[in-house]
Every structure is written in structure tokens, then in C-alpha cells.
């Protein structure tokens, strides 16, 4: 997490995301007919609130390989390119 420049007396409140209670979901169109939903299981991050909203931040890391489509057969044969 990056450090924040804070004026004297300003309060920062930081929250770590609890991976057991955090979910990132997605929805894509399949064949322009139906929507396919899925979610990522491996998520971590933090939310920082500051008195000055411009100093607040959200940082999240999502493991792309941890996705779980709600209809797995839709993604048969689809792979994710690694960078």
C-alpha cells in the first residue's frame, strides 16, 4: 500500500478486506443473448478513509486464476493469458 501525505491532525482509517467475507463478481454477455455471471475467490486489499476524500484510496488484488463461473461449461476451452 502506498503512503499517503496527510496534514497534521488529519485522521486516516484503514480497513483490510477479509478474504473470507469478500467477493468480486462479474457479468458478461454470452453470444449477445444471455448473461453469464462469475466471481473471483482469491481477493485481498485495503480501503483507507481520510478526512480529505481526495486522500482516501482503495487497493485490491484479484488472482485472475481464481475465477469461478456460475455456469462452468460456458467457459470450456477458454484460457487466460498469463503476463
JOFEN-V600685 format. One record per backbone hydrogen bond with DSSP energy under -0.5 kcal/mol. NH is the residue of the N-H (numbers start at 1). CO is the residue of the C=O. E is the energy in kcal/mol with one decimal. If there is no record, write none. Layout:
nh = [NH	NH]
co = [CO	CO]
e = [E	E]
//
This chain:
nh = [6	10	13	15	17	19	21	22	24	25	26	28	30	31	33	34	36	38	39	40	41	43	44	46	47	48	49	51	53	55	56	57	59	61	63	64	66	67	68	70	74	75	76	78	81]
co = [4	7	49	47	45	17	18	19	40	23	38	36	34	29	30	30	28	26	68	24	66	41	61	59	15	57	13	11	51	52	53	48	46	44	42	62	63	64	39	37	71	72	73	75	79]
e = [-0.7	-2.1	-2.9	-3.0	-2.9	-0.7	-2.0	-0.6	-1.0	-0.5	-2.5	-2.5	-3.7	-0.6	-2.1	-1.8	-3.4	-2.1	-1.3	-2.8	-1.8	-1.0	-2.2	-2.4	-2.8	-3.0	-3.3	-1.0	-0.7	-2.6	-1.4	-2.3	-2.6	-3.4	-2.5	-0.9	-2.2	-1.2	-2.6	-2.9	-2.0	-1.3	-1.4	-2.2	-0.5]
//
